[in-house]
Amino acid sequence: MSDNVAHALAGAAGGMVSMALTYPLTTVSVRHQVQKSTVSKDAYKSQLDAFRKIIKEEGVQGFYSGINSALFGIAVTQGIYYYFYEKVKGIFEEAAEGRKNMTVVESMSAGALAGAATAIMTNPIWVVNTRQTVKKQPADEDAKPGPTAAQKLGFFQTALKIVKEDGVQGLFQGIVPALILVINPIIQYTVFEQLKAVMSKSKKALSSFDFFLLGAVSKLAATGITYPYIVVKSRMQLKQSASSEARYNSVMDGLNKILKNEGVKGLYKGIETKLLQSVLTSAFTFAFKEFFFEKAVLALVFLRLREGAPTASS
């Protein structure tokens, strides 16, 4: 069995650990992204205000709303992404006739193919997670403060509720911006691979801390560039309002309505915690992936699904 499976298992494990460590930041960021107005007394006025209100109204557990679907989602997402990325990378390297590192174009192509496959296959999971994470749906502006019904439901119950109310297509809300956001991992892994190639010239073997820094820098670049689409995606994944003024009919419609009603700053709501969460999650994922890769290979060897000791991971 090739190293693709080991990379997928390592990516999934590293992603789950990273998500668990940074999930409170995810909760605050997502709630800010979907908040269209700060007029209500229950609205979050700032990142710090969000932390205070979540603690006061929901307790510490409020920071972990939807954590189960998030862990499931990140495991599947990372597993699929790393599997396809390493598979495509292997094809490029095999065709490179001795050249060790991928070119920029090859890095972007591998990221695009892996990202598109991941976005399509995992969008339903993230629709469920987004609805479990938010405090209340924009379509229910009169709802009382506190967790929504979706938060009280389990993953499959929430998914069935979405299908019942919006049809199967409801599980694929936000798929267009999700596909556009394929550029996020393209930027991330392109920066990562190119920086790693530079660092490898001066070091025989990169440490976990080196991978931590590479992951942090590459994710910072990717998230900063694509954030407006992340905001639109989060809002489109929620139950859409019946009002044509509040409903986003497309990505461009969403961007235009945010600019019209909230200004440019509306496109960057929650970016502070999102950048911190994304950088830490990516950095931890890369660092833990290197650790879990060796363990995954050893497990596959033990199960006789692979021969030989761990080789240097990507």
Secondary structure by P-SEA (a helix, b strand, c coil): ccaaaaaaaaaaaaaaaaaaacaaaaaaaaaaaaccccccccccccaaaaaaaaaacccccccccaaaaaaaaaaaaaaaaaaaaaaaaaaaaaaccccccccaaaaaaaaaaaaaaaaaacaaaaaaaaaaccccccccccccccccccccccaaaaaaaaaaaccccccccaaaaaaaaaaaaaaaaaaaaaaaaaaaaacccccaaaaaaaaaaaaaaaaaacaaaaaaaaaaacccccccccccccaaaaaaaaaacccccccccaaaaaaaaaaaaaaaaaaaaaaaaaaaaaaaaaaccccccccccc
